[in-house]
């Protein structure tokens, strides 16, 4: 790592590792940052947008369905930031079929992101917000996927990693995080800060925590995804949101250069204000988008339930409507499990949903027959919600 990109003040945090390379050890949080008028206005706007989203999530009929739907979008886009090529449709197909083989590797990585998130926010989890909890999430993230053998799932690194262009080495890397011998003290300070009384406003604390985790880079792989999962977790853990409904990666993914550059400049220049401003921009814009998208999803659910109410059936169709808001794809076998009925009864109920326009059968799909809730996918896949 070259030092010419670091300001004089930040060079004080560059260390010479035992093997003779330069590495950066981020100073403990919190940073000493004055809140400018512009940043205060940005913070106020982000707080308002997040408050509106929290209000909607608390008042809708079934907030769990909303969070499950929105987090599928988050899982796809957070994984895409790291180079995974999988769509919402690919994820749905994987969830319904659970295929094996190289063709499903990308979808499995996205599915694992959801599994890690579910574990992080589970009421009965073993650990509080802590390093052991993040290690458990990391193990789930790499369960059964390519690269798992080199990522040491569930363990912090014991060797040096670095960030740079493909083929770069330690000497010319854009960023080298703390050497293993200094990483542990940095992680200890990081964990203590998570549970300390915070002087910064909550959203700025969250921005600082996300930066610090990425700067320490404690895993050999998967740091970006775990770092973004940590943001979602803390929004819920700190009571800012009642459920995980903010898909931050949807805003980051098309702006990944700004995202990476913002993180790097905190390390090289101590430029916290620019990073804080961008993080607040992420929160505000994505909270507003989530409110619009959530309203459309709620309206769609109400519409679907109204349609099936006219079909003339018991409450079985309503249960299936809720199921496709959880996973927007369905097989007859899955419908049978959800409803606790025979295969024939499940098939008849799915056909009713097809006639009502809730489901469409995926043409040319090998058995089992697969039905997709295309209306839900359209809301999630859209570039923006009106």
Beta strands, then each sheet from edge to edge (+ up, - down):
strand 1: 14-16
strand 2: 22-24
strand 3: 329-331
strand 4: 360-361
strand 5: 370-372
sheet 1: 1+ 2-
sheet 2: 3+ 5- 4+
end
